[in-house]
């Protein structure tokens, strides 16, 4: 989770670093993070949902969980590095090692931790519970409520990316008080 714990809305992205559609969408979600999460108007929750990246993304998710265990908050640095590797065609079997090196973390410690990491399994179960079947998938949560698909101007976005303008409008609607 990234953002202001008191923000009225959380945008949840289910994604896979290895998914070409997720890679294409990443600049848009990054813009949303800059404009709305960093300003305290929304939270952003990333959930690893392996599709195109398969076992590599499961492993990257496990390493990401362990990176945050070793260095609290570093998951978000790892998230950026994994996407940088992906969009430059370097999301391969060495990606997790490269992320560890760039963050000056012990790769052997990360490997040991990854053997027991469960967040990816939780993310997949949550996604399946709410009907996620592909990536990227974007949902929202108001306060502590359950995740729900975003509906705006009579359109329910229950598959694929949600345009920045829609995310901005929905977020602004919950911040107008």
N, C-alpha and C positions, 0 to 999 in steps of 0.2 A: 504494500500500500504506500502510496506517495501522496503527500498533500496535507491539507489542514483537517485535523480530526473533526472539527466543528463544521466543515463545509456541508451544505444541505444535500449534495448529490455526489455520487461516486460513479465514474465511468469505468466499466470493467471490459477489458479486452482479453479475449481468448485467442492466442496466437502461437505461431511456430516460427522461430527464426529461419528455418529452412523453407518456409512457404513463400513462393514468389509473390503471391497476392499480399501477404503480410509485409514483405519487404517494400512493395510499392506503396502500401498504406502507411508505413512507418513515418515518413515525413509529415503526414497529415496528423497522426496521433501525437507526434512530437510537438507540432505547432499547438495543438490543443493543450498539451502539458505546459508549455511555455506560457500561453495566454490565460489559462484558467486554473491549472493546478498550482503553478508557481505563484500565482496571485491570491491563492487561498479561496477561490470560488468553487473549486471542485477537488475531489480526490480522484486518483487514478489507481486502478488495481489491475495488475498484469497477471494473467493465469496462463501457464504453459499448457498448450493443448496440441500434442504431437499429431501432425498430419503428414505433410510432405517430408519433413525432416526425420520422421520415424524414430528409431532408437537413438540417433544422434541428438535429437531434441529432448528425448527423455533424459539422456545423460547430461546435456547442457542445463536442463532444469534442475537436476540433482546437484550439479556443480554450483549453480546459482544459489540454491538454498544453502549450501555449505559455505560459499563465499560470504554470505550474509551472517552465518554463524561465526566465521572467523573474524570478520570485520563488519560489525553492524552498519547497515546502510549501504554497503558496497555492492549489494545486489544491483542497484540502479546503474552503477558504473559498469558492471558486468553486462547488464542488459544493453547498454549503449555499445559496448565493444562487440558483443555477439552480433548485433545488427550491422555494425560497421564491417565485420568480417563477412557477413552474409551478402551484403550488397556489393562487396568487392570480390565475390566468388571464392572466399576463403573460409566458408563455413564447412569445415571438413573434420576429419577425425582428430586433427590437432587443435581445433578451435578452443576447446576447454583449457588445454595446456597454455595456449597463447594468452587467453584471458587471465589465467593465474599469474603468468609472467608479467603481464602489463600491470597487474594490481599488486605485484610483489608479495604474492601469497604462496604458501607451500603447496605444490601440486600433489605431493604424496599425502599430505594431511587432507586435502580436498578429496582425493580418491578414497581414502579410508572413511571419511564422513559420507561420501556419496553412496556407499554400500547400504546405508540405513536411511537415506533421505526419502521422504514420503510425500513432499508437497506436490510433485507432478501428479501422483496418483490421486491426491485430493482434488487438484485442479481439474483433472479429467472427469472425476465423479461429479463435481459441481457442474461442469459443462453439460455432461450427459443428463443430469437431473433437470436442467433447465432447457434442454432441447438443442444444445449446440451440436452441430454435425459437421462443421467445417471451419476453416480459418481464413481470414480473420472473422471473428464474431464479436459484436459489441453490445453490451447490455448496460443497464444502469441500476443503481440502488439508491433509494431515498432513505437517509438515516440508517437505521438498523434493519430495514425491511429486506425482504428476499429480492434477489436480482430479478429484473424484468426486462423484456425487450423494449426498446425505445420506440415510442409512437409520437409522430410529429406531423401536423397538418393532415391527419387521417391516414398516414402511411405508417405501418409497423415494420420496423427494420429488424427482421428475424433471421437474416443471413447476410453474410458479406460485410464489407466496411460501411460505416456510417459517415457521411460527408462532414467535414469540419463545420460547415455552416449549420448543419442540423445539430451537431453536438453543442455548438456555441449557443444556438437559439434555445435549446432545451435547458442547458446550464443557466443561461441568463434568466429563463422563466422561473427557476427555483431560487434565484438570488435577488429577484425583484420584490423587495419587501419594504 
